[in-house]
Structure formats: structure tokens, C-alpha cells
Amino acid sequence: MLKRVFILLGIGLLISGCAQIEVKQTGPNKLAQLTKPIKNLIPKKKPTPPPPKVNSIYPVNAKPVYVGNKVYFYTNCGAMVQAIEPGQVIYSGHTLKAYNHIVLIKTPDNLVDVYAYLGRVFVAKGDMVKKGAIIGEVGIDPIDNICKLLYETRDTQGNVVKPKF
């Protein structure tokens, strides 16, 4: 009896193993498309575009608001800030929290251009910048909670002098 069960089971497996599988083709050369080697799995690095230029005599495209010799520019956060004069970056940091990020650039005339309330900075201490080079982005004044840029020109004694533009 046990022998018959094994024989019937073996015949059943043999028949089921011989069953045909129907393959449906969904279009011409579908197999060729499915078996093509995959190319470009790793995307190529896109070259970073040069930073946009600011078309203004001011550090940003905004009207200046003069308060004595200090100049404020009220504009959108993230607006690009350009260097007014060429020079060397003598400070780039965030140590004075009330001014957000600050960049100081010493110009060939022995003056220092001060850019305060920057949100992001693209230059570091020691960098040489050309006139019109993008140095950062406009940030928020932490006290007023307004997007703006503070620009000053200082002499070698640290006194605020009239800006050149």
C-alpha cells in the first residue's frame, strides 16, 4: 500500500513538472529591452554653475538706507552679496551673535569693508577677493528678525567712514 502511494506521488510530480508555462509577450522585442545592460547607474556630477553676479554698485540689488555712515540694505534673505572693493578677507565668522555672520575685507586703500547680518558666508580668512565677487548671502538681523545687510567702511583706527559708492 505504501508502495502505491509513493508511485502515485511520483507520477503526479512527473506530470506537474512537465506542465507547460505560458509566456506572454507584451510587445515586439520586449525580451531584448528587458535584457539590455543597465548603463549610467552612477549619475555624473553636474558642474556647479558660477555664482550669480549682482548687477549693482551696492553689495546687493536693493536701495540703501543711510544711518550716519552705516548703510542698511533691506532685501530678501538669501540674496547674493558682492564685494564692493577688491581685497583680502581678514575676518569671516559668527562670534558676535547680534550681527549673525560677519565678513571684513581689507581694501588696497587700507580701509576695511564690513558686511554684517549675513546668513551664509562663501569666503574664509585669508582669501583674496575681486571687486564683484560673491562673498555671502543676506541673512536675518537676530534682534529685529528682518532680512537685511549692514555695510560699513572703517579706517585703520576702527572709525566708521563714509562708504565709497
C-alpha positions in Angstrom: 0.0 0.0 0.0 2.7 2.4 0.9 4.5 1.5 -2.3 1.4 2.5 -4.3 1.2 5.9 -2.6 4.8 6.6 -3.5 4.3 5.6 -7.1 1.2 7.7 -7.5 3.0 10.7 -5.8 6.0 10.2 -8.2 3.7 10.1 -11.2 1.9 13.3 -10.0 5.2 15.1 -9.6 6.4 14.0 -13.0 3.2 15.2 -14.7 3.2 18.6 -12.8 6.9 19.1 -13.7 6.1 18.6 -17.4 3.3 21.2 -17.3 4.0 24.0 -19.8 4.3 27.6 -18.7 2.7 30.1 -21.0 4.8 33.1 -21.7 3.0 36.2 -22.9 4.9 38.8 -24.9 3.7 42.4 -24.4 5.3 43.8 -27.5 8.0 43.4 -30.1 11.5 42.7 -28.9 10.4 43.1 -25.3 12.9 40.4 -24.2 15.7 42.4 -25.9 14.6 45.6 -24.0 14.5 43.8 -20.7 17.9 42.1 -21.1 19.8 45.2 -22.2 22.7 46.1 -19.9 21.9 48.9 -17.5 24.1 51.9 -18.1 24.9 55.0 -16.1 23.9 53.7 -12.7 26.0 56.4 -11.1 24.9 59.8 -12.2 27.5 62.1 -13.4 28.4 65.1 -11.2 26.9 68.2 -12.6 29.4 71.1 -12.7 28.5 73.8 -10.2 27.4 77.0 -12.0 29.4 80.1 -11.2 27.7 82.2 -8.6 25.4 84.9 -10.0 26.7 88.4 -10.3 25.0 91.3 -8.6 24.2 94.0 -11.1 24.6 96.9 -8.7 27.1 99.4 -7.4 25.9 98.3 -4.0 26.7 95.0 -2.2 23.1 93.8 -3.1 20.3 94.8 -5.5 18.5 97.0 -3.1 18.2 100.7 -2.2 20.5 101.8 0.6 19.2 103.3 3.8 21.8 105.6 5.4 22.1 105.9 9.1 25.1 108.1 9.6 27.9 106.4 7.8 26.3 103.0 8.2 24.3 101.6 5.3 21.5 99.1 5.6 20.0 97.2 2.7 16.6 95.6 3.2 16.1 92.8 0.8 15.1 89.1 0.6 17.0 86.6 2.7 19.4 84.6 0.5 20.1 87.5 -1.9 23.7 87.3 -3.0 26.2 89.8 -1.5 29.1 91.0 -3.5 32.4 92.7 -2.5 32.4 96.4 -3.2 36.2 96.6 -3.4 38.9 94.0 -4.0 41.0 93.0 -1.0 41.8 90.3 1.5 39.4 88.7 3.9 40.7 89.5 7.4 37.7 88.0 9.3 34.9 85.7 8.4 32.9 84.4 11.4 30.0 84.2 13.7 31.4 85.3 17.1 29.2 88.3 17.6 25.7 86.7 17.7 24.0 90.1 17.4 25.4 90.5 13.9 24.9 87.0 12.6 27.8 86.2 10.2 30.3 88.9 9.5 32.9 89.4 6.8 35.7 92.0 7.0 37.7 92.8 3.8 40.8 94.9 3.9 41.0 97.0 0.7 44.1 98.4 -1.1 43.3 101.8 0.4 43.9 100.5 3.9 40.2 100.6 4.7 38.1 97.7 6.0 34.7 96.9 4.4 32.3 95.4 6.9 29.4 93.1 5.8 27.1 92.1 8.7 23.9 90.1 9.1 25.0 87.5 6.5 23.1 84.2 6.6 25.8 82.2 4.8 29.4 83.0 4.0 31.4 81.8 1.0 34.8 83.2 1.9 37.3 82.4 4.6 40.0 84.4 6.4 43.0 84.9 4.1 41.0 84.7 0.8 41.7 87.3 -1.8 38.5 88.6 -3.4 38.0 90.7 -6.5 35.5 93.5 -6.9 32.1 92.0 -7.5 33.0 88.5 -6.1 30.1 86.9 -4.2 31.1 86.7 -0.5 27.8 85.5 1.1 24.0 85.7 1.3 21.8 88.1 3.1 20.6 86.8 6.4 18.4 87.9 9.3 19.1 90.5 11.9 18.6 88.5 15.1 17.3 91.4 17.0 14.8 92.9 14.5 14.1 89.5 12.9 14.3 91.2 9.4 16.3 90.2 6.4 18.9 92.9 5.8 22.6 93.6 5.2 24.7 96.1 7.2 27.6 97.6 5.3 30.2 99.9 6.8 33.6 101.2 5.8 36.1 101.6 8.6 39.6 103.2 8.7 42.7 101.7 10.4 41.6 103.1 13.8 38.2 101.4 13.5 36.2 104.6 12.9 33.3 104.3 10.6 33.9 106.5 7.5 31.7 107.4 4.5 31.4 104.5 2.1 32.8 104.9 -1.5 29.7 104.3 -3.5 
